[in-house]
Amino acid sequence: MTRILFWIALIALVVFAIRSKLRAAVRRGQMEAQRQQRPTPTHAGEIEAMAQCAHCGMYFPASEAVRADGHDYCSPGHVRLPPR
């Protein structure tokens, strides 16, 4: 009886270990797929135009500007505040 329980426990451990390894491989594959879908960062040599916030005066990339009433703002919260 003890031998049967030993073999059942051993088989259960082997099955558990295999399932664990397969799940980890699937997760790794999903992470690789997500990593490949991310946009590539701009090269350090490329220069992007800068804009200045009409409220606080902070400089930031023009591609991130929030534009309203002919002014550039650094955030939607500053759009509601008066320009300096």
N, C-alpha and C positions, 0 to 999 in steps of 0.2 A: 504494500500500500504506500509506503514511504517513497519507493522508487517512482511510482506513478505520479505522485504529487511533485516530486523533484523534476521529472521530465515535463510535466505540465507547466510548472513555474519557469523552467528554462526556456521552453518554447514561447511562453508569454513574454518573457524578457527580450528574446530575440525579435519577436514581432514588434514589440514596443520600440526597440532601438531602430529597426528598419523604418517604421512609420515616422519616427522623429527625424531621421536623416532625410527622408523624402520631403517632409514638410519644410525643413530648413533649405533644401535645394530649391523648392518652389518659391519660397520667400526671397532667396537670393536672386532668382530669375526675375521676379517681379520688381525688385529694387533696381536691377540692371536696366529693365525696360523703362522704369521711371527716370533713371539717370540719363538714358539716351533721349528721352522726350524733352528734357529741360533745354531751354535756349542756351546757346553757347555764350559765355561772357564776352564783352567787347575786348579787343586786344588793348594792351596797355599803351600802344603807340597811337591809337585813334583818339582824336580830340573831339569832344562833344561841346556844343554851344551851352553857355551858362545863362541863367536868367536870375533876376533879383526880385525877391518878394516885395510887393508894393507896400506891405504893412510892416514887416519886421526887418527888411533889408538883407535877409540872408540869401546867399547865392546857392543855386542848386541846378542840376541838369535841366535844360529847357524841355527835354522830353517828358519830364515829370511835372511840368507846370500846370496849374489850374488857372485857366484864363477866364476872366470876367470883366466886363466893362472896359476893355482895352488895356487891362493891367494883368501882370503875371503874379500869381500867389503860390506859396509853397505848400499850402494845404487848404482843404475846403473850409476849415474853420476861420482862416484869415480872410476869405472872401466876404464874410459877413461883417468884418471889422473895417473901419475906415482906413484908407491909405494914409501914409505919413506925409 
